[in-house]
Amino acid sequence: MQLKKGEKIIDYIMRHIDEGRIFVGCEGEELSIAEAVRITGNKPYVFSTDYPHEVDAETCKHELEELRENPNLNASRQGRDPVRQLAEVLSVDPIVTRGSS
């Protein structure tokens, strides 16, 4: 790890997040996801799955819905709808992702 002069570790981490060098896999039931997003913003988070192995589309939809229903991840506070962001990463239609199971 190479810190720039006067750079703190959090600055180093945020710099690498902004440069697209750090990604964090998450699932719908992550207990600390809201606090992590509060600290880092929502940029580094990607939906963690082994799709189509071990999970199916319905399982993924359920996980995404759990993220969306998390009151601490409200879109207006974070700037972007977490489900839409994850849907973009997964290259799926966010309208389909939001459908009821």
BADREN-437641 format. One line per field, with one value per residue: x, y, z of N, C-alpha, C in turn; residue in three letters. Coordinates in pm, 1 decimal, always signed. Example, Ala and Ser with C-alpha at 12.3 -4.5 7.8 and 13.67 -1.06 7.14 Angstrom:
BEGIN
n.c1	[+1319.0 / +1285.0]
n.c2	[-569.0 / -225.0]
n.c3	[+780.0 / +708.0]
ca.c1	[+1230.0 / +1367.0]
ca.c2	[-450.0 / -106.0]
ca.c3	[+780.0 / +714.0]
c.c1	[+1320.0 / +1290.0]
c.c2	[-330.0 / +3.0]
c.c3	[+780.0 / +787.0]
aa	[ala / ser]
This chain:
BEGIN
n.c1	[+85.1 / +58.7 / +60.6 / -24.8 / +147.9 / +47.9 / -192.0 / -463.5 / -559.2 / -834.5 / -872.1 / -709.2 / -844.1 / -1091.8 / -1004.0 / -923.9 / -1168.6 / -1308.7 / -1158.5 / -1236.9 / -1120.4 / -1171.0 / -1408.8 / -1702.9 / -1867.5 / -2209.2 / -2502.5 / -2860.0 / -2933.3 / -2732.4 / -2613.5 / -2467.8 / -2465.8 / -2589.9 / -2449.8 / -2193.8 / -2239.7 / -2308.3 / -2062.2 / -1888.1 / -2031.3 / -2235.6 / -2097.0 / -1893.3 / -2026.6 / -2142.6 / -2374.4 / -2359.7 / -2332.0 / -2361.6 / -2481.4 / -2572.9 / -2550.3 / -2633.4 / -2818.7 / -3126.9 / -3314.0 / -3530.5 / -3436.1 / -3231.4 / -3387.3 / -3529.4 / -3321.7 / -3238.4 / -3470.8 / -3474.6 / -3260.5 / -3365.7 / -3581.7 / -3461.4 / -3466.5 / -3263.1 / -3121.4 / -3215.1 / -3317.5 / -3322.0 / -3149.9 / -2907.3 / -2871.4 / -2895.6 / -3104.2 / -3058.8 / -3134.3 / -3169.1 / -2904.4 / -2770.1 / -2904.4 / -2813.7 / -2545.6 / -2579.3 / -2687.3 / -2964.1 / -3318.6 / -3441.0 / -3709.3 / -3825.6 / -3679.3 / -3787.8 / -4036.4 / -4312.8 / -4273.7]
n.c2	[-116.5 / +216.4 / +517.6 / +850.3 / +1161.8 / +1288.4 / +1156.6 / +977.2 / +646.8 / +599.1 / +788.0 / +682.5 / +441.2 / +544.0 / +682.1 / +473.1 / +344.8 / +543.9 / +539.2 / +303.8 / +66.5 / -85.9 / -314.2 / -433.8 / -719.6 / -781.0 / -896.7 / -924.2 / -947.1 / -834.4 / -712.5 / -483.7 / -319.7 / -67.8 / +110.9 / +85.0 / +187.0 / +444.1 / +542.1 / +503.1 / +565.9 / +451.8 / +343.3 / +125.9 / -119.2 / -435.4 / -678.9 / -986.0 / -1303.4 / -1643.5 / -1692.1 / -1871.5 / -2083.0 / -2263.4 / -2065.9 / -1911.5 / -1706.1 / -1605.0 / -1611.5 / -1420.3 / -1193.2 / -1173.7 / -1116.1 / -865.3 / -721.3 / -722.2 / -551.8 / -316.8 / -272.3 / -205.9 / +26.5 / +199.3 / +237.4 / +439.9 / +575.5 / +854.1 / +958.3 / +835.4 / +898.3 / +734.1 / +471.6 / +169.4 / -79.2 / -30.8 / +38.3 / -204.5 / -368.0 / -263.0 / -339.0 / -614.2 / -635.7 / -658.3 / -607.2 / -348.6 / -311.3 / -563.1 / -683.2 / -560.3 / -665.9 / -838.9 / -1138.7]
n.c3	[+0.0 / -90.4 / +38.4 / -45.5 / +11.5 / +318.9 / +302.5 / +440.9 / +551.8 / +498.7 / +298.6 / +100.7 / +48.3 / -42.9 / -268.3 / -433.4 / -463.3 / -604.6 / -837.2 / -942.4 / -858.1 / -638.2 / -533.9 / -374.0 / -282.5 / -216.1 / -42.1 / -7.9 / +266.1 / +416.7 / +714.9 / +785.5 / +564.4 / +517.6 / +683.2 / +575.5 / +316.6 / +387.5 / +470.4 / +248.9 / +20.1 / -257.8 / -468.4 / -479.6 / -451.3 / -547.2 / -658.6 / -506.6 / -625.8 / -736.5 / -969.7 / -1260.2 / -1085.8 / -797.6 / -720.8 / -827.9 / -1063.9 / -917.6 / -654.7 / -671.4 / -733.0 / -493.7 / -311.5 / -411.4 / -367.0 / -88.1 / -38.4 / -146.5 / +26.8 / +260.4 / +507.2 / +568.3 / +340.8 / +165.0 / -143.0 / -194.1 / -5.9 / -67.6 / -329.4 / -555.3 / -668.3 / -509.3 / -611.5 / -885.9 / -949.8 / -892.3 / -1070.1 / -1311.0 / -1301.0 / -1310.8 / -1559.1 / -1605.3 / -1644.8 / -1453.0 / -1393.1 / -1416.9 / -1215.5 / -994.9 / -976.5 / -819.8 / -631.1]
ca.c1	[+0.0 / +139.3 / -15.1 / +31.6 / +187.1 / -63.2 / -314.0 / -503.0 / -600.9 / -968.3 / -855.2 / -652.8 / -952.3 / -1188.0 / -940.0 / -931.2 / -1310.1 / -1339.0 / -1088.2 / -1292.8 / -1024.5 / -1220.7 / -1549.2 / -1744.9 / -1985.8 / -2305.2 / -2628.1 / -2970.8 / -2946.5 / -2612.7 / -2654.8 / -2395.8 / -2455.6 / -2628.6 / -2338.6 / -2085.8 / -2278.1 / -2299.9 / -1921.4 / -1817.8 / -2119.2 / -2279.4 / -2021.5 / -1816.9 / -2102.9 / -2199.5 / -2453.7 / -2277.9 / -2407.2 / -2297.8 / -2587.2 / -2692.0 / -2518.7 / -2678.8 / -2931.0 / -3202.6 / -3355.2 / -3619.1 / -3351.1 / -3167.4 / -3490.6 / -3557.4 / -3207.6 / -3245.0 / -3584.6 / -3431.5 / -3180.8 / -3454.8 / -3668.5 / -3381.0 / -3499.0 / -3140.1 / -3065.9 / -3318.0 / -3261.6 / -3302.1 / -3032.0 / -2787.5 / -2856.4 / -2936.7 / -3178.6 / -2963.1 / -3179.6 / -3135.3 / -2759.9 / -2734.0 / -2959.6 / -2721.9 / -2427.8 / -2619.5 / -2741.9 / -3101.9 / -3417.9 / -3478.0 / -3853.9 / -3845.7 / -3619.6 / -3875.0 / -4166.0 / -4341.7 / -4240.8]
ca.c2	[+0.0 / +337.3 / +638.8 / +977.6 / +1246.9 / +1342.9 / +1078.4 / +882.6 / +518.9 / +614.1 / +861.0 / +585.2 / +350.6 / +619.0 / +710.8 / +350.2 / +325.7 / +640.9 / +496.5 / +176.3 / -40.6 / -163.9 / -354.1 / -511.4 / -800.2 / -777.5 / -968.1 / -848.8 / -950.0 / -781.0 / -631.4 / -356.9 / -254.7 / +73.4 / +186.9 / +85.2 / +281.5 / +578.7 / +581.3 / +499.1 / +589.0 / +322.0 / +309.8 / +0.5 / -239.0 / -516.9 / -790.3 / -1106.0 / -1424.9 / -1743.4 / -1720.7 / -1949.8 / -2196.6 / -2258.9 / -1972.8 / -1889.4 / -1567.2 / -1565.1 / -1585.1 / -1290.6 / -1090.1 / -1161.7 / -1046.0 / -725.8 / -660.6 / -697.8 / -429.1 / -204.2 / -250.9 / -162.1 / +167.9 / +277.7 / +254.9 / +507.8 / +629.2 / +998.7 / +985.9 / +783.7 / +955.3 / +639.6 / +354.0 / +57.9 / -187.6 / +8.7 / +27.8 / -345.0 / -420.9 / -222.2 / -425.1 / -748.0 / -626.5 / -705.4 / -501.3 / -319.8 / -324.7 / -705.6 / -709.8 / -506.8 / -734.7 / -920.8 / -1280.6]
ca.c3	[+0.0 / -102.0 / +68.1 / -92.1 / +123.1 / +394.2 / +279.0 / +544.3 / +494.9 / +441.8 / +172.4 / +7.9 / +9.7 / -123.3 / -397.6 / -514.0 / -498.3 / -710.7 / -958.6 / -986.2 / -826.8 / -525.6 / -541.1 / -258.0 / -308.5 / -106.8 / -58.5 / +47.9 / +411.6 / +481.9 / +829.1 / +797.0 / +433.7 / +524.7 / +741.3 / +477.0 / +210.8 / +445.6 / +477.0 / +120.0 / -93.6 / -310.7 / -589.1 / -490.8 / -418.0 / -654.6 / -608.8 / -498.0 / -654.8 / -821.1 / -1067.3 / -1232.3 / -998.9 / -658.9 / -703.4 / -950.7 / -1083.2 / -807.9 / -538.1 / -695.8 / -718.2 / -350.4 / -251.0 / -453.1 / -298.3 / +49.9 / -40.2 / -170.5 / +142.3 / +374.7 / +527.9 / +579.6 / +206.3 / +88.1 / -267.8 / -191.1 / +75.6 / -131.3 / -461.8 / -659.9 / -623.9 / -505.9 / -698.8 / -1023.4 / -965.2 / -898.7 / -1195.1 / -1417.3 / -1291.2 / -1352.5 / -1694.9 / -1607.3 / -1646.5 / -1314.9 / -1375.8 / -1390.3 / -1085.4 / -891.9 / -978.6 / -702.5 / -646.1]
c.c1	[+89.9 / +50.7 / +54.4 / +63.3 / +63.5 / -193.3 / -338.8 / -549.8 / -740.0 / -962.1 / -802.3 / -762.1 / -1051.1 / -1131.5 / -950.5 / -1075.1 / -1345.4 / -1274.0 / -1138.7 / -1201.1 / -1068.4 / -1369.1 / -1579.8 / -1871.5 / -2079.1 / -2429.8 / -2735.3 / -2975.7 / -2823.3 / -2653.0 / -2589.0 / -2388.0 / -2489.6 / -2515.3 / -2220.9 / -2115.2 / -2271.0 / -2155.5 / -1860.0 / -1900.7 / -2152.2 / -2199.3 / -1955.5 / -1897.2 / -2161.8 / -2272.9 / -2372.1 / -2363.6 / -2322.9 / -2398.6 / -2525.0 / -2665.8 / -2567.8 / -2793.3 / -3005.2 / -3244.8 / -3443.8 / -3539.3 / -3283.5 / -3267.1 / -3521.6 / -3446.0 / -3210.5 / -3360.3 / -3551.0 / -3347.4 / -3270.9 / -3539.7 / -3592.2 / -3404.4 / -3375.8 / -3069.6 / -3168.2 / -3254.9 / -3235.9 / -3178.0 / -2904.1 / -2769.0 / -2901.1 / -3008.7 / -3082.6 / -3004.5 / -3145.7 / -2984.6 / -2717.1 / -2785.9 / -2869.8 / -2598.1 / -2459.5 / -2670.4 / -2879.5 / -3195.2 / -3462.2 / -3627.5 / -3887.8 / -3793.5 / -3711.6 / -4007.8 / -4188.1 / -4315.3 / -4362.7]
c.c2	[+123.1 / +459.4 / +759.5 / +1062.2 / +1309.5 / +1264.9 / +983.0 / +754.7 / +529.4 / +689.5 / +768.0 / +491.9 / +422.9 / +653.8 / +589.3 / +314.4 / +417.4 / +604.0 / +362.4 / +58.5 / -128.5 / -189.2 / -441.1 / -587.5 / -794.4 / -857.0 / -889.6 / -842.2 / -898.3 / -684.1 / -493.9 / -279.2 / -105.8 / +159.0 / +193.8 / +184.6 / +424.6 / +630.0 / +596.4 / +545.7 / +453.6 / +273.5 / +171.3 / -127.7 / -306.0 / -633.4 / -917.9 / -1229.7 / -1519.4 / -1788.1 / -1770.5 / -2072.1 / -2167.5 / -2162.0 / -1961.3 / -1743.0 / -1519.2 / -1534.3 / -1449.0 / -1177.0 / -1065.7 / -1083.3 / -897.4 / -653.4 / -633.5 / -571.6 / -307.0 / -171.6 / -205.4 / -12.2 / +257.5 / +298.4 / +327.8 / +583.5 / +778.6 / +1034.9 / +944.3 / +835.8 / +863.7 / +523.3 / +234.4 / -57.5 / -155.1 / -4.6 / -118.6 / -409.2 / -384.0 / -310.7 / -564.8 / -752.8 / -690.4 / -585.5 / -471.5 / -327.7 / -470.6 / -738.6 / -665.7 / -580.2 / -818.8 / -1067.4 / -1365.5]
c.c3	[+0.0 / -80.5 / +7.7 / +30.1 / +187.9 / +380.2 / +395.5 / +475.9 / +432.6 / +308.7 / +63.7 / -44.2 / -81.3 / -261.5 / -488.9 / -550.6 / -614.5 / -843.6 / -1010.6 / -961.9 / -710.5 / -546.7 / -420.3 / -295.1 / -189.2 / -143.7 / +14.9 / +198.8 / +485.7 / +593.1 / +832.6 / +665.6 / +440.3 / +580.2 / +644.3 / +364.6 / +262.6 / +442.8 / +337.3 / +1.2 / -154.2 / -430.9 / -589.6 / -477.1 / -540.6 / -590.7 / -618.2 / -521.0 / -737.9 / -926.6 / -1196.5 / -1145.0 / -857.9 / -632.2 / -835.9 / -957.5 / -968.7 / -681.1 / -552.4 / -679.6 / -570.9 / -280.6 / -285.4 / -384.3 / -151.9 / +58.5 / -55.5 / -48.4 / +266.6 / +395.8 / +538.2 / +445.6 / +119.5 / -27.2 / -260.3 / -110.8 / +4.4 / -273.9 / -574.3 / -596.3 / -624.4 / -595.6 / -843.7 / -1046.4 / -977.2 / -1026.2 / -1312.7 / -1419.0 / -1343.5 / -1496.3 / -1703.6 / -1607.7 / -1504.8 / -1290.6 / -1344.0 / -1250.4 / -973.4 / -883.0 / -855.0 / -732.7 / -627.8]
aa	[met / gln / leu / lys / lys / gly / glu / lys / ile / ile / asp / tyr / ile / met / arg / his / ile / asp / glu / gly / arg / ile / phe / val / gly / cys / glu / gly / glu / glu / leu / ser / ile / ala / glu / ala / val / arg / ile / thr / gly / asn / lys / pro / tyr / val / phe / ser / thr / asp / tyr / pro / his / glu / val / asp / ala / glu / thr / cys / lys / his / glu / leu / glu / glu / leu / arg / glu / asn / pro / asn / leu / asn / ala / ser / arg / gln / gly / arg / asp / pro / val / arg / gln / leu / ala / glu / val / leu / ser / val / asp / pro / ile / val / thr / arg / gly / ser / ser]
